[in-house]
Amino acid sequence: MRLGPIYLFFALLLALSTWFLLDQESPETLILGEWEEIAWKYEKLDHGNVMDFDIDRLQKQEIIKNIIIHEAETWRFNPDGTLSFLEENEIKENLKWNIKGRGHILELHHKNNIVEDYQVVEVTKDELVVQFSSDLQVRGIVKMTFKRIPKKQYAQKI
């Protein structure tokens, strides 16, 4: 029996798998930059057959009463591991961030030793989606969606 083709197949499979894994950007590098909050939605509910619905401003205020949620419109993830919350281009708060697990847990560390955890559902070049659990009247998972704010391109000096 000839084992050469079998070894060649597994070597090729290993090489392709390694190339695929090395070709992808890590969540730590994809998340860097400025993100604008665009939507809050309930995803899973104990409330009839409703699967998701938009959260208005009053519901958002009710949700954030007992937990730390940042109302800044813009989140800036810096390469040095700091996160700045901006409102109208002014920094409201700075704290530390890191990605845990296999890129699916976003931890925010406050100066008073409080740690927030968000589940990273998706992070691409243009969109960031995180979730956190809510025990409001209609228990569910709140999904926050952000879009990337493009970096300003300046003309090159000649």
Secondary structure, DSSP 4 states (H G I P E B T S, - for coil): ---HHHHHHHHHHHHHHHHHHHHSPPHHHHT-EEEEEEEEEEEEESSTT---EE--HHHHHHHTTSS-----SEEEE-TTSEEEEEETTEEEEEEEEEEETTTTEEEEE-TTS-EEEEEEEEE-SSEEEEEEEE-SSS-EEEEEEEEEPPPPPPPPP-
